[in-house]
Amino acid sequence: MMAHRLLVRRIWTSSLKDIRCLPASTAVTASSSSFSTSLQSATSRVSFLSPSRTLPGSLPHTTRREVSFNVQDHDDFTDRVIKSELPVLVDFHAQWCGPCKILGPRLEKAVAKQKGRVAMAKVDIDDHTDLAIEYGVSAVPTVIAIRGGDVVDHFVGIKDDDELDSFVTKIIGQ
């Protein structure tokens, strides 16, 4: 939280310095015609959202493909899991579940090692009780492997990294 406040403060003070440094010709005047032209020139000179603008000490923007996604609703589950061409590991979890918080990152790591050959969906059972009931989830964490719309394997509880790697590899190889 403290880092977030420092970042916001750095952006705010940097932005104020740029505004104070604008030439006097860009000052907004009372007439409507000069108002629109001064606004256009001000926005062309000071664009806070432009990709070329970076803060001192900020990290360069890198694009990375997400390993997992959160299921939004039943239609999203159908589109992204059931109709997926890739095998999908569905992680049924809950916010209050301690073992789920341990398994989630481990499972994402095992999926990331496969470099796009398998996808991972996260389903919060408190938000999507209907999906949990439909797939017979009675305890969390439960991981179900789905290929071509069919359940091909599952496990309940925590597994270590080696067991997760072999589970994911087995799902891809089927």
Contacts in CASP RR format, 6 or more apart in sequence:
PFRMAT RR
TARGET T0000
AUTHOR 0000-0000-0000
METHOD contacts of the structure
MODEL  1
MMAHRLLVRRIWTSSLKDIRCLPASTAVTASSSSFSTSLQSATSRVSFLS
PSRTLPGSLPHTTRREVSFNVQDHDDFTDRVIKSELPVLVDFHAQWCGPC
KILGPRLEKAVAKQKGRVAMAKVDIDDHTDLAIEYGVSAVPTVIAIRGGD
VVDHFVGIKDDDELDSFVTKIIGQ
10 55 0 8 1.000
11 55 0 8 1.000
14 55 0 8 1.000
15 48 0 8 1.000
18 46 0 8 1.000
18 48 0 8 1.000
19 46 0 8 1.000
22 42 0 8 1.000
22 45 0 8 1.000
22 46 0 8 1.000
25 38 0 8 1.000
25 41 0 8 1.000
26 38 0 8 1.000
26 41 0 8 1.000
26 42 0 8 1.000
26 45 0 8 1.000
27 38 0 8 1.000
28 35 0 8 1.000
28 38 0 8 1.000
28 39 0 8 1.000
28 42 0 8 1.000
29 35 0 8 1.000
29 38 0 8 1.000
47 53 0 8 1.000
51 61 0 8 1.000
54 60 0 8 1.000
65 116 0 8 1.000
67 108 0 8 1.000
67 111 0 8 1.000
67 112 0 8 1.000
67 120 0 8 1.000
68 91 0 8 1.000
68 108 0 8 1.000
68 111 0 8 1.000
68 119 0 8 1.000
68 120 0 8 1.000
68 121 0 8 1.000
68 122 0 8 1.000
69 80 0 8 1.000
69 119 0 8 1.000
69 120 0 8 1.000
69 121 0 8 1.000
69 122 0 8 1.000
70 121 0 8 1.000
70 122 0 8 1.000
70 124 0 8 1.000
71 77 0 8 1.000
71 80 0 8 1.000
71 81 0 8 1.000
71 90 0 8 1.000
71 121 0 8 1.000
71 122 0 8 1.000
71 123 0 8 1.000
71 128 0 8 1.000
71 131 0 8 1.000
73 128 0 8 1.000
74 128 0 8 1.000
74 130 0 8 1.000
74 131 0 8 1.000
77 121 0 8 1.000
77 123 0 8 1.000
77 128 0 8 1.000
77 131 0 8 1.000
80 88 0 8 1.000
80 119 0 8 1.000
80 121 0 8 1.000
81 88 0 8 1.000
81 90 0 8 1.000
81 119 0 8 1.000
81 121 0 8 1.000
81 146 0 8 1.000
81 149 0 8 1.000
82 146 0 8 1.000
82 148 0 8 1.000
82 149 0 8 1.000
83 149 0 8 1.000
84 119 0 8 1.000
84 146 0 8 1.000
84 148 0 8 1.000
84 149 0 8 1.000
85 148 0 8 1.000
86 116 0 8 1.000
86 117 0 8 1.000
86 118 0 8 1.000
86 119 0 8 1.000
87 117 0 8 1.000
87 118 0 8 1.000
87 119 0 8 1.000
87 145 0 8 1.000
87 146 0 8 1.000
87 147 0 8 1.000
87 148 0 8 1.000
87 152 0 8 1.000
87 171 0 8 1.000
87 172 0 8 1.000
87 174 0 8 1.000
88 118 0 8 1.000
88 119 0 8 1.000
88 120 0 8 1.000
88 121 0 8 1.000
88 145 0 8 1.000
88 146 0 8 1.000
88 147 0 8 1.000
89 107 0 8 1.000
89 111 0 8 1.000
89 118 0 8 1.000
89 119 0 8 1.000
89 120 0 8 1.000
89 121 0 8 1.000
89 143 0 8 1.000
89 144 0 8 1.000
89 145 0 8 1.000
89 146 0 8 1.000
89 168 0 8 1.000
89 171 0 8 1.000
90 120 0 8 1.000
90 121 0 8 1.000
90 122 0 8 1.000
90 123 0 8 1.000
90 135 0 8 1.000
90 143 0 8 1.000
90 144 0 8 1.000
90 145 0 8 1.000
90 146 0 8 1.000
91 100 0 8 1.000
91 103 0 8 1.000
91 104 0 8 1.000
91 107 0 8 1.000
91 120 0 8 1.000
91 121 0 8 1.000
91 122 0 8 1.000
91 123 0 8 1.000
91 141 0 8 1.000
91 143 0 8 1.000
92 123 0 8 1.000
92 125 0 8 1.000
92 131 0 8 1.000
92 132 0 8 1.000
92 135 0 8 1.000
92 137 0 8 1.000
92 140 0 8 1.000
92 141 0 8 1.000
92 142 0 8 1.000
92 143 0 8 1.000
92 144 0 8 1.000
93 100 0 8 1.000
93 103 0 8 1.000
93 104 0 8 1.000
93 122 0 8 1.000
93 123 0 8 1.000
93 124 0 8 1.000
93 125 0 8 1.000
93 140 0 8 1.000
93 141 0 8 1.000
94 100 0 8 1.000
94 124 0 8 1.000
94 125 0 8 1.000
94 126 0 8 1.000
94 140 0 8 1.000
95 124 0 8 1.000
95 126 0 8 1.000
97 140 0 8 1.000
97 141 0 8 1.000
99 140 0 8 1.000
99 141 0 8 1.000
99 157 0 8 1.000
99 158 0 8 1.000
100 140 0 8 1.000
100 141 0 8 1.000
102 158 0 8 1.000
103 141 0 8 1.000
103 143 0 8 1.000
103 157 0 8 1.000
103 158 0 8 1.000
103 159 0 8 1.000
104 122 0 8 1.000
104 141 0 8 1.000
106 159 0 8 1.000
106 160 0 8 1.000
106 161 0 8 1.000
106 164 0 8 1.000
107 120 0 8 1.000
107 143 0 8 1.000
107 164 0 8 1.000
108 120 0 8 1.000
109 161 0 8 1.000
109 164 0 8 1.000
110 161 0 8 1.000
110 164 0 8 1.000
110 165 0 8 1.000
110 167 0 8 1.000
110 168 0 8 1.000
111 118 0 8 1.000
111 119 0 8 1.000
111 120 0 8 1.000
111 168 0 8 1.000
113 165 0 8 1.000
113 168 0 8 1.000
114 168 0 8 1.000
114 169 0 8 1.000
114 172 0 8 1.000
117 172 0 8 1.000
118 168 0 8 1.000
118 171 0 8 1.000
118 172 0 8 1.000
123 131 0 8 1.000
123 132 0 8 1.000
125 131 0 8 1.000
125 132 0 8 1.000
125 137 0 8 1.000
125 140 0 8 1.000
135 142 0 8 1.000
135 144 0 8 1.000
135 151 0 8 1.000
137 144 0 8 1.000
139 156 0 8 1.000
139 157 0 8 1.000
140 157 0 8 1.000
141 156 0 8 1.000
141 157 0 8 1.000
141 158 0 8 1.000
142 154 0 8 1.000
142 155 0 8 1.000
142 156 0 8 1.000
142 157 0 8 1.000
143 154 0 8 1.000
143 155 0 8 1.000
143 156 0 8 1.000
143 167 0 8 1.000
144 151 0 8 1.000
144 153 0 8 1.000
144 154 0 8 1.000
145 151 0 8 1.000
145 152 0 8 1.000
145 153 0 8 1.000
145 154 0 8 1.000
145 167 0 8 1.000
145 171 0 8 1.000
146 152 0 8 1.000
147 171 0 8 1.000
147 174 0 8 1.000
152 171 0 8 1.000
152 174 0 8 1.000
153 167 0 8 1.000
153 170 0 8 1.000
153 171 0 8 1.000
155 167 0 8 1.000
159 167 0 8 1.000
END
